């Protein structure tokens, strides 16, 4: 069974359910879903820091997937991502390098905030996490309490050679101009199409298709 940890925030719960539906519909092996959030001290959503506690929660054993989830849709079999695990890596992610088109995000919602550029931006939004790797041992609840968001999201404690790369199709920043063709996972970084300001975002129909699955009754 694939342990999939999903970012959850009540303020964009529609996106969470759309993501879960999209994964279930295509998964070839069982997936366990664990919504995570809470402990917010800054940042734009409730799971900004919670994701980095996954190795501790799993007793620093095995692997797990983390996905922002609430602003994503999965278009492929999550088992294909799971099979990419490389024991030599502490974490694996899509290594984006870009400048955002959106200086503010979540416009018109309770989540609205500045959208700053920084090195390794969005690397931590989709992670294959080697929870048993020694480099996670120092990332405890207490450590995360004192670490800055910049340190955490840039994997400041992990050397470059221990950060594995994933194919870019597994975290396509669709509203940042990245192409939808061949995408296995779409990511609306500024706001999901459920929000009024983003109703016409790129590939909005793909998001709505997954969301409406959650409303089907036969």
N, C-alpha and C positions, 0 to 999 in steps of 0.2 A: 504494500500500500504506500502511495506517495503522500508524505506529510507536507501539505501546502498551507502556509501561514498567509493570511490575507489581511491587508490593512482595512480597518473598518472605522467609519465615522458616521454617526447618525445623520449628519448634515448632508451626506451624499450616499445614503443607504441604497438608493435606487441603483447606483453604479455597482455596489457590492453584489447585489443579487443578479444583475446582468452578467457580471464576470463569472460568478459561480455557475450560472446556467450554461454559459459558453464553454466552461471547462468540462462539466459533466456530460454535455452533449457529444463531446469528441474524445473523451478519455477511454483508452483501451484497457486500462487496469484501474483498480479501485483507488480513489483519492480521499484522504481525510482533510477536511477543511477546518482550520482554526482561525477565527477572526481575532485580530489583536488590535489594541488601542489603549488609551488611557495614559496617565503619567505625562500629559502634555504640559510643557512649561513655556514653549514658544513654538514657532513654526506654524504652518497653515492647517495641519490636521492632527487628529488624535493619535496617529501611529508614527509620527516623525521619529521618535526615539525607541518605541517599543520593539521595532524590528531587530534591533541589535541585541536584544535579550533572548532571542530564540536559542542560541547555543546553550546558554545557561539553563533555560527552561527544559532543554532536552538532555540535561546532565552532561553536556559536552561529549555527546556520542552521536554517531551516525550523520546523516545528511538531512537537509530540509530545503524546501523552496520557499522564498518569500516573494510576494508580489504586492505592489501597491493596491492592486485589485479594484478598488473603488472607482478608478478612472481608466480601466483596462477592459479589453475583450480578447479572449483567446480564440484563435481561428484554427488551431492545430491540436494534435494529440499531445497533452502535457507529458505523456510517457516519453516522447521523443526528446524533450528537454531533460527529463530525469536521467535518461541514458547517457547524457554528456558528462556526468560526474567524473572528475579527475582527482584522484587521491593526493596528487602532488600540490594541489591548490587549497588555500584556505577559503577562498570564495571565488565564484565565477559570475561574470556579468557581461552585459553589452557595454563596451567601452566608448560611450558617446563623446564626441568633441564638437561642441556647437555653442553659439550664442543665441539666447532666447529671442523670439519675436514678440514676446508678451511681457513687458515690464511690470504688469500687474496681472494676477490670475484670480480665478473664481469671481469675476466681476458680478456685482449685484447680489451676492450671497453673503451669508454670515462667515464664510471662509475667506473672503476677499483679503488679499495681502500683496505685498511686493514680491516680485519673482526675480530674485537676484541670480546673476551668473557667478559660477565658481568652478574651479577645477573638478573634474570627475562628476559633473552635474548629471544626475539621474542614473548613475551607476548603481546605486543602492535601491533603485525602484523595482528591480527584478534580480534576485540573487539565488544562485545555487550555493548553499552554505554548508561547508564541511565542518559541522559542529564539533567533530572530534579532533580537529587540527589544533596544535598547541598554541597557535597565535590567537585563538579565541579565549584561552583560559583567563586572560587578564580582563576580559570584558564582562564584568559582573554588574549586578544591579547598582551597586554603590559606585562603581567606576563610571557607568553611563550617567549617573546623577550629576557627576562633576565634569564630564567631558562636554565640549561644545558640539553643536550640530555640525560645524565645519569639520572638526576632527573625525566625527563618526561617519558622515556621508562621504568623506574623501578616503576612508580606510587608512587613516594616518598611521596606524600601528602595523599595517601589513605592507611588507616590501613589494615592489612592483612585480617581482618574479613569482610571488605567491598569489597574485590576482589573475585568474584565468579568464580568457575571453570567450564570449558566446557569440553565435552568429547574429548579426544585426537584426535579422527578421524576427528575433524573439523579444524585441522591445522597440517597436517602431513608433517614434514620436510624431504621430500623424499630424498634429497641429503645429509642429515646428518645421514642416515642409518635407519631411522624410516620405519616401514613396510607399504607397499602400500595396503595390504589386508584390506578391510573394510573401506578404506579412503573415507571421504566425501569431503575433500578439500586437494589438493596436493599443496605443497609450495616448490619451488626451491629457496633456500636461497642464493646460491652462483652465480646463473646465469641461465636464462631460456634457453631451448634448441634452441631458435632462435640464440643464440650467438655461434660462431664457437667452442669455447673452451668447450661448454656444450652440443654439438649436441648429444652426447651419454650418457647424464645424466640419472639416474634412471627414468623410466617411461616417457622418452622423447616422445615415440609414443603417449601416452595419451595427452601430450601437443599439439603435431602436429595435432592430430585428432580434437581438439577443434579449433585450429588456422585455419585449412583448411575450417572449417564451415563458416568462415567470408568471404571466397572467392567463395562460391557456388553461382551459378546464375540460379538455377532451378533444 
